[in-house]
Amino acid sequence: MNIYNDYLKEIEERKGQGLHPKPIDGAELLGEIITQIKDLDNANREDSLSFFIYNTVPGTTPAAGRKAAFLKEIILGIYDIKEITPVFAFELLSHMKGGPSIKVLLDLALDTNVAIAKEAAEVLKTQFFLYEADTNRLELAFKSGNKVAKEILESYAKAEFFTKLPEVVAEIKVVTYIAGEGDISTDLLSPGNQAHSRSDRELHGKCLISPAAQDEIQALQAQHPDKSVMLIAEKGTMGVGSSRMSGVNNVALWTGKKASPYVPFINSAPIVAGTNGISPIFLTTVDVTGGIGLDLKNWVKKLDENGNPIRNESGDVVLEEAYSVATGTVLTINTKTKKLYNGDTELIDISKAFTPQKMEFIKAGGSYAIVFGKKLQTFASKTLGIAIVPVFAPSKEVSIDGQGLTAVEKIFNKNAVGSTPGKVLHAGSDVRVTVNIVGSQDTTGLMTSQELESMAATVISPIVDGAYQSGCHTASVWDNKSKANIPRLMQFMNDFGLITARDPKGIYHAMTDVIHKVLNDITVDEWAIIIGGDSHTRMSKGVAFGADSGTVALALATGEASMPIPESVKVTFKGDMKNYMDFRDVVHATQSQMLKQFGGENVFQGRIIEVHLGTLTADQAFTFTDWTAEMKAKASICISEDDTLIESLEIAKRRIQIMIDKGMDNEKQVLKGLIAIANNRIAAIQSGEKPALTPDANAKYYAEVVIDLDIVVEPMIADPDVNNADISKRYTHDTIRPLSFYGGVKKVDLGFVGSCMVHKGDLKILSQMLKNIDEQYGKVEFKAPLVVAPPTYNIVDELKAEGDWEVLQKYSGFEFDDTAPKGVARTGYENILYLERPGCNLCMGNQEKAAKGDTVMATSTRLFQGRVVEDTEGKKGESLLSSTPVVVLSTILGRTPTMEEYKAAVKGINLTQFAPSHKLLVK
């Protein structure tokens, strides 16, 4: 009874937080609950029945195993529980999704009791989370002449688990709620500083937007009980930034529909919208939950009499309202006409939200059902020896005669599964592709493990070349929340087949390396497809897609992903870099020049940026590809020269070997296999058999952008523009300003060099700058704190070998100690250099933060409100993003430097080796 009593105590504690009992996933607790149910005189029996029926986590959790076994005993008559009849037991099994429940249903369906077998078969026909062990049993039974197995297979071949579902309703009434003006980041829907609670869905749901917003949503629901609340990003894009399943889960929890009466705190069918649509990575997550994402276009450019956009004093295009979606507006979504209406007035065509594929997701309650359903139908048809019945919407295949292929089109064609043999596919085609590399990060990893359990997956797909579970988002502070969550996560993922940052057995040193850097190293083929649980999964080899925890789970379980082939924008460079400029300035200049070239239109949004960097190795090129998340691109591809790619692969091999030497490889020797893949790729390049990936000369792009390096004459800073009168212009990453804008007088309260946007070269620059400043001023004195977090331990080791770490130690006032990591987050900073543990640190915002109201100069990627620094009542926190040299000098001076000060500080330092390639990087 101890465990049950502990659970009751926890329930009382949660009541004080306004929370319901936590869903049960442990076998031991559920075992006690089952014992109490069997005891008809037990005082806790009624509560135990409720916990068993309504509060047990389904899938492959240990609790689900105990629940399925007990339901089987009830069905077989071993126990007579009046509250759970055999019919009700079958219904409960039908809501358990897979794993133990499928095993029990197969046991019953393939048994000799004809009546029970028939009932079990009827339930099995509604299920689709079947894996090889399950389908093997069905196939063997069928081949042995089992009639029930044949009946089940025939149902699967007809896809009755899908076709018998209710059709999508023709009209969906919604009431609008403006969640914010301007781009809405997933930080608003699921704040990074609440990452520890993501796996506790009800608790995490409390952080959606604000308590006031939650009250307003509930008030709308009370006023409009027959309508769904539609969350809107007014004058912006919904769901930019991180690719969080937790963000969509929170929206669904507050505005969606309960997925099952027997599964707690899992809702589906959220409806979200934005003036500029939905961020691509967020829209994928909406599809996972069977939701709807609308591009409203309710604010349009105001035009003059000649049809040209009118601009304000700041040079920004003036927008005018095409129609109102103010909070409380009642609208109608018509899924047949695919139009949005206000009463009888048609507002806009929304057909992109209701493609045949998306209609299937909505009907099935999410994209997983379709992915697994197609595989199940294919299996059943093959087993029965019949042709596949065309049930699901055919994949859209776009093939244009005489048109070449972009780099992403080539990669998708190479990795395509199930498309018409021999057919060349272009952008716009819907494609199932195999996934080569998968990454799971630590603050979404627990959700990924939950998704894997819910889809009854127990082992990584054999077609995945390699997968990694990181520990970088919880690297800064090893607090009680991390101690409770991370070891459990690492054990699960290690058992599942991933290479894990922490060794559950404690043999190798805990690695807190930034996930994107590790994925960049273990991607050893530029033709690879990578899926990672973070929006900055944007490798400089292959094409990588940041994804929600559900899509990551799907990639781990199936080795596949499904998506349309995106359009591409080609980025090339001309001119020469000034010797005092950093490559980060090229990155910011790309965004700035692109916006100017296209009149403020972001042609990168939702597309692939094919960047022709040519001569820059993967380590340094990652600074560009990483930032493409802030450019709102779907992904990016780096086109390299042969020799450069070989150099990048050799670096990757050395770093993978270090991981092997530390004992990180698993029984399947995944890391060793990656080195073999790299060796084969290098050999193919050197022999000329398969040169480095390039697009075709006659490929078609949505746009081509040429960046003029000759006009990049000052360091460039991405400014959150926190005081812009137009709220929608704040925190957009689109305000790029030259250093001189600040006049050498803007106060800087803290500097941060670290996270995924820096590489070894940045830390060498820091080392050289400190020596320069020491020579120039006779000492190094910081007028603002400088926090430095190397991306990986490999980089620290390389800096130690090359002498740079010793320089950093000399000028530092704090150095991380892995034997005694910080147990609590720092609440204040001294004006010293902090050498922090490798990892995300300030960039994540869930552990270390700057003081409220500070102005931070950082190399990181996020300038969202409240991410790195929160506001005070009197001053807004600012996170300005710049190059390493600007950050370092700003902390030495306590303010932004002048151009003269900047040039003096970087004199003699080789900031970057980037120069435009003189080779024509096309086939």
Secondary structure, DSSP 4 states (H G I P E B T S, - for coil): -HHHHHHHHHHHHHHTTT-PPPPB--HHHHHHHHHHHH-TT-TTHHHHHHHHHHSB--TTSHHHHHHHHHHHHHHTTSS-BTTB-HHHHHHHHHTS-BTHHHHHHHHHHTSS-HHHHHHHHHHHTT--B--HHHHHHHHHHHHTT-HHHHHHHHHHHTTHHHHTSPPPPSEEEEEEEEEEES-EEHHHHS-GGGGGGTTSHHHHHTTSS-HHHHHHHHHHHHH-TTSEEEEEEETS-EEESS--HHHHHHHHHHHSEES-TTSTT-EE--EEEETT-B-HHHHHHHHHTT-EEEE---EEE-B-TTSPBPB-TTSPBPEEESS---TT-EEEEETTTTEEEETTEEEEE-GGGG-HHHHHHHHHTSHHHHHHHHHHHHHHHHHHT-PPP--SPPPP----TT-B--HHHHHHHHHEESSPTT----TT-EEEEE--EEEE-HHHHHHHHHHHHHTT--S--TT-SEEEE---TT-S---HHHHHHHHHHHHHHHHHT-EESS-TTS-SPP----HHHHHHHH---TT-EEEESSTT---SSSEEEE--HHHHHHHHHHSEEEEEPPPEEEEEEES---TT--HHHHHHHHHHHHHHHTTT--TTTTSEEEEEEESS-HHHHHHHHHHTTTTT-SEEEEEE-HHHHHHHHHHHHHHHHHHHHTT---TT-HHHHHHHHHHHHHHHHHHTSSPSP---TTB--SEEEEEEGGG--S-EEE---TT-SSGGGTT-S--EEEGGGGTTT-B--EEEEESTT--HHHHHHHHHHHHHHHHHHSS---SS-EEEE-S-HHHHHHHHHHTHHHHHHHHEEEE--TTS--SS------SSEEEPPSS-GGGT-SS--PPTT-EEEESSS---TTTSS---SS---EEEE--HHHHHHHHHHTBPPPHHHHHHHTTT---------SS----
